Amino acid sequence: MPQRTVTFETKCWDKDWRFLLTTNYLEKNIAHQQFPFTRRVIFINNVRDTQAVTTAADRIKSQGVIDDYYVVEQYADEALRFFQIPKESFGRGYYYSIAELVSLYLCSTEYILHFAGDTYMPQPSDWVTPALDILERRPDIVIANPTWNNNYLGAEQESTSQDNDFFYGYGFSDQCYLVRTRDFRQPIYMEKNNASERYPEYGGELFEKRVDAWMRNHQHLRATYRHNSYIHQNFPHLWWQKKLALRKWGVLNEAQSAVTATHRIV
């Protein structure tokens, strides 16, 4: 079987770029997928000091952690034109959505695996390979992801069917998703569905709400992996909380000086 091409991509912004770019948090998360990604890319969005962030990104690129990085605002207008989305239609959801759209616009591989910056997999496993198998066999499945926050019961209750490896049903989260790039590089983001109104009001007409509406309107399903989970946990803002989080995730030694520097400016 020919090697399937997959991009691992994530994003950072002003409050979390030090976690992703000055510790081995990102490197460990990539390694925990246990899959040979074709490309590993980070998208830089909504930062005050672009030069400082790109300098840090250059450093981990030179170390081989990522293959490339992009500053989202440099491609945002192109992406919106490509997907035929008026910027004002997002309301408050623009900054919650534009990095994902730019990443899909720029993606050159058959598949893309997205992790939000504050989402990681504590336990290593190759869930990507069986997910790719499902995406190849079933055109009605357009999303695959691990279970969220160890909530296996909730994932099962949200499903309409299951097999040995996956729960199947509606729903979409921008915390983590694996998709066929060709499905999502289409003008699919202007649909609405009443069930999709459950997303938080503060997010406006955000990316995940639009995807959810498109999926429901066309009976597209997601596959949720039953044997491993990602964790979504907001990064703390106080320096001592950062230290506790980094120790928990096993990256304190590499990051201690970065965390101390963060204390001086946050």
PyMOL commands that set and color helices and strands:
alter all, ss='L'
color gray80, all
select helices_A, chain A and resi 17-21+25-31+50-62+72-74+76-83+87-106+128-137+152-158+181-184+194-198+201-203+207-217+239-248+252-265
alter helices_A, ss='H'
color red, helices_A
select strands_A, chain A and resi 6-12+39-44+68-71+111-115+119-120+141-148+161-162+166-169+176-180+221-232
alter strands_A, ss='S'
color yellow, strands_A
deselect
rebuild
show_as cartoon
